[in-house]
Each structure stands twice: as structure tokens, then as C-alpha cells.
């Protein structure tokens, strides 16, 4: 059994995204991290930080609806709240290599009232 808790690491990365702590996110992603979403298909780590990281300042919080560890992956469904009060729901599949995330797949498009 691994000596790290991937569910905790997943929670940690969302907490860092909410608080704007880029150092934590940089530490949790592998150097060859790849990000996939409908808007950004297969972007590398540097492009992820350029395009996606600025959204961290718009997030007030996350409420986890689902956290499931399956092999090297953690499936996360959350409802997020932006600083303007807008709410949304996403599901993400985080793929781990040891205690770091090497791939993220994001499925989004649910706006909540």
C-alpha cells in the first residue's frame, strides 16, 4: 500500500486553487503534467498555468459531491462557487503517478442556480 493518501492530495489541490496558493499546485503536479478539457485539449503544465491558473482568483469555494479513488485515478465531482456568487458543477479525473498528478481531465458545463 502507498504511503500517501491520494484523496487528501486531491482535496489539497482544490484547497490551494481556492486559496490561490500556486506553490502547492506546482508541488502536486508532475513536470510532464497534461491537462484536458473541452476548451484545452492536451495542454502542458506551462500552458495550464498560463491559461487556467488565473481562474483561481475567481473561486470562492468547492463542495465535494464525489471523491472516488480507482487505481491511479481520483474522480472528483464538485459544486463550485465563484466570487460573484455564480455556482457550477464539474467532474474531474485526476491521474496520479505516486504522490503527484500527471494528468487531469475536466468535464464541465453545468451551471447551477
Backbone torsions as a table, in degrees:
resi	resn	phi	psi	omega
1	UNK	NA	142.2	-178.7
2	UNK	-67.3	153.5	179.0
3	UNK	-96.6	25.2	177.2
4	UNK	-136.0	155.6	-176.3
5	UNK	-109.3	102.1	-176.4
6	UNK	-66.3	-30.6	176.3
7	UNK	-65.3	-40.4	176.8
8	UNK	-65.5	-42.3	179.1
9	UNK	-62.0	-38.6	176.8
10	UNK	-63.3	-46.0	177.6
11	UNK	-59.9	-39.9	-179.0
12	UNK	-61.2	-41.2	-177.5
13	UNK	-68.3	-37.1	177.0
14	UNK	-69.5	-37.2	176.0
15	UNK	-62.4	-40.2	178.6
16	UNK	-68.4	-36.5	177.5
17	UNK	-63.5	-43.1	-179.8
18	UNK	-65.5	-41.8	-176.5
19	UNK	-83.8	-10.9	-179.4
20	UNK	81.3	20.2	-177.8
21	UNK	-87.7	84.0	-176.7
22	UNK	-61.5	-31.7	179.5
23	UNK	-58.9	-40.3	177.7
24	UNK	-64.3	-44.2	-180.0
25	UNK	-64.0	-44.6	178.6
26	UNK	-58.5	-39.2	-179.9
27	UNK	-68.6	-34.2	-175.6
28	UNK	-84.7	-10.4	179.9
29	UNK	-102.3	139.3	175.7
30	UNK	-69.8	161.9	177.9
31	UNK	-63.3	-30.4	179.9
32	UNK	-100.4	25.2	178.4
33	UNK	-52.2	138.5	176.5
34	UNK	-127.5	138.0	-176.3
35	UNK	-118.3	134.2	179.0
36	UNK	-127.1	134.0	170.1
37	UNK	-155.0	169.1	177.1
38	UNK	-58.1	-28.4	-178.0
39	UNK	-91.1	-23.1	-175.3
40	UNK	-137.8	94.4	-174.9
41	UNK	-93.5	109.0	173.6
42	UNK	71.2	39.2	178.6
43	UNK	-83.0	152.6	-178.8
44	UNK	-84.6	176.8	-176.3
45	UNK	-57.3	-47.9	-178.4
46	UNK	-61.8	-42.7	179.6
47	UNK	-68.3	-36.9	175.9
48	UNK	-57.0	-48.8	-179.2
49	UNK	-66.0	-33.6	179.4
50	UNK	-69.9	-47.2	-174.0
51	UNK	-89.0	-40.5	-169.6
52	UNK	-98.3	-36.7	-175.4
53	UNK	-57.8	-37.0	179.8
54	UNK	-56.6	-22.2	177.5
55	UNK	-67.3	-17.6	-179.8
56	UNK	-56.4	-35.2	-179.9
57	UNK	-69.7	-9.9	-178.8
58	UNK	-100.1	-3.0	-174.1
59	UNK	-100.0	127.1	175.8
60	UNK	-92.5	-37.1	-178.8
61	UNK	-175.2	168.2	177.7
62	UNK	-127.9	140.3	171.2
63	UNK	-118.2	113.8	-177.4
64	UNK	-74.0	129.1	176.4
65	UNK	-102.9	-26.5	-177.2
66	UNK	-154.1	129.5	172.3
67	UNK	-137.0	107.7	-175.4
68	UNK	-128.4	124.1	174.7
69	UNK	-93.9	127.8	178.8
70	UNK	-137.6	102.0	-177.1
71	UNK	63.0	-125.0	-180.0
72	UNK	-88.4	6.7	-176.7
73	UNK	-115.3	151.6	169.3
74	UNK	-124.2	123.7	177.6
75	UNK	-96.9	126.3	-176.4
76	UNK	-124.9	123.1	168.6
77	UNK	-114.8	131.1	-178.1
78	UNK	-140.9	157.6	168.1
79	UNK	-110.0	124.7	-177.7
80	UNK	-108.4	155.0	175.3
81	UNK	-124.5	127.7	176.5
82	UNK	-85.5	165.0	-178.9
83	UNK	-63.4	-20.9	177.1
84	UNK	-88.6	4.7	178.7
85	UNK	92.2	-13.3	178.8
86	UNK	-62.1	136.0	-179.4
87	UNK	-115.8	147.9	-177.6
88	UNK	-149.4	165.1	179.6
89	UNK	-131.5	130.5	178.6
90	UNK	-131.7	157.4	167.8
91	UNK	-123.8	136.7	-179.9
92	UNK	-130.7	145.1	173.6
93	UNK	-114.1	114.3	179.7
94	UNK	-101.4	122.9	178.2
95	UNK	-101.5	128.5	-177.3
96	UNK	-103.9	147.2	164.4
97	UNK	-121.6	106.9	-172.2
98	UNK	59.1	-120.5	-176.1
99	UNK	-105.7	22.9	179.0
100	UNK	-129.8	152.4	179.9
101	UNK	-89.0	124.1	-179.3
102	UNK	-105.7	-13.6	-178.6
103	UNK	-155.3	141.8	173.4
104	UNK	-133.1	131.7	173.7
105	UNK	-115.3	124.3	-177.1
106	UNK	-115.6	129.4	177.0
107	UNK	-117.4	117.4	-174.0
108	UNK	-136.4	174.1	176.2
109	UNK	135.2	-2.6	178.2
110	UNK	-90.4	115.1	171.4
111	UNK	-99.1	134.7	-178.7
112	UNK	-106.5	148.0	178.3
113	UNK	-84.3	NA	NA
